[in-house]
Amino acid sequence: MAGGNYTLTELLDLSLGTPEIGAVNFNILHRLLSAVLTRLDIGAFRVHVEGVFDLQSPMQSGAAVAAQAKPITVTTAKSM
């Protein structure tokens, strides 16, 4: 991706469709989500996550990770 200005729609297309359909460009996706959070001024909202598996533990199977996953709750107040 050459440097320049892109619309959010173009960033979405670049992040999820290049270089091939099904591939995800996480750098562009991060920029897109960051722009959305900034524009909506919701980047300071706090998210409480419970029961997330330990990222430091050895690799786990998808089933083991899914069994440990619990709902994510979102607070409604901005952090000051």
N, C-alpha and C positions, 0 to 999 in steps of 0.2 A: 504494500500500500504506500503510495507516494504521500508525502506530507501535503497538507492543505486543509481546507474547510469542507466538511461534509454535513449533510443533514442527518438528523437522528435516524431517519428511515434508511439512508444510505449506510450508516454505521451498522444498523441492525442487519441489513442484507450482507454487508462485508463480514460481520462477525459470525453469522450462521450459515453462509452459503459459499464461502471461499476457502481454500482453492477448489473444493468440490462440495457438492450437496452432502450434508451430514457431518461435515467437518466443522469444528468450532474454533474460531480464533479468539482465545480468551483475553488477549491484550485489547483487542477492539471491543469485545463485549464489556470488559471492565470500564473502558472509556465511555461507552454508551450508558451504562448503568450509573456511572459517576455523574455524567451530564444530566441525566434524569433526576437523580437525587438532589443535585445542586439547583436545578431549575425549579423543582417543586419545593425546595427548602425543607426537605425531610431527612437530610443526612444526619441530623443530631438525634433523631428518635432512637431510643434504646430498645433492643430486642433481648428478651430473656430466653435462653435455650436450656432445656433440661434434658438429661439423659443422653447426651451426645456421647457416642463411643469415644474411647481414648485414642486420639490420633497418634500417640506415641507407641501404642501396642503393635505387635506384629500384624501383618496383613490378615484380615478376616474375610470370610466368604461374604458374599452379598446377602445371603440369608441371615447370617449372624448379625450383620450390621442392621438389617431391617428389623430384626427381632429386638434390638436394643433401642431403636429409634423411638422417640416420644414426641408428642406435639410441641410445636414452638408457639410461645405466646408473645404477643407484641404489646408493649406498653403504649399508652396513648398520650403521654406527656413528653415534651422535648427536654433533653438534658440541658442544663444551664452551664 
